[in-house]
Amino acid sequence: MYFDEQYYFILTFTSMKLFSLISSLLLFLNHSLKAQDKVTPIDNILEATFFQGTYQEVLLEAKKLHKPIFLTFSASWCQPCQKLEAESFSQQEVASVLSLRYIAKIVDVEQFVGMDVADIYKVSEYPITIILDERGKELERLKGFFPPEYLIKTLLKYKKTTSK
């Protein structure tokens, strides 16, 4: 009888250690997978880099680099547009994601060229932000001002485009 109790104790103790080990590994694995989605700001990226070329050049650059496109339609007289640029685009986390993972462009609708691009996407109110795949196909449209936290969450949905 003493042998059975001792054997039972060893078996139970070993099972508990094994369970603890497996639980710890699963917890660690889950944490590390979540950490991959978290954005760590890059110290030297203090503000978002916006593409200065034409709309056609944006499309070519996106295809070449296999990156999605981030277009924001804006005007100097538009207060929500200015707020979006000042409060959301200026955040370091947003700047890191936009600069590293997207071809980002602010389309000035006060210019004829900007009006032409706005016509392509049927933009008539501002600000409008459109996320496109590398071919120019619309993935998502955001209207008005949105805080940096919401913008980061949205940007992380489109890490990589599917076509190559």
Secondary structure by P-SEA (a helix, b strand, c coil): caaaaaaaaaaaaaaaaaaaaaaaaaaaaaaaaaaaabbbbcccccbbbbbcccaaaaaaaaaaacbbbbbbbbccccaaaaaaaacccccaaaaaaaacccbbbbbccccaaaaaaaaaaccccccbbbbbcccccccccccccccaaaaaaaaacccccccc
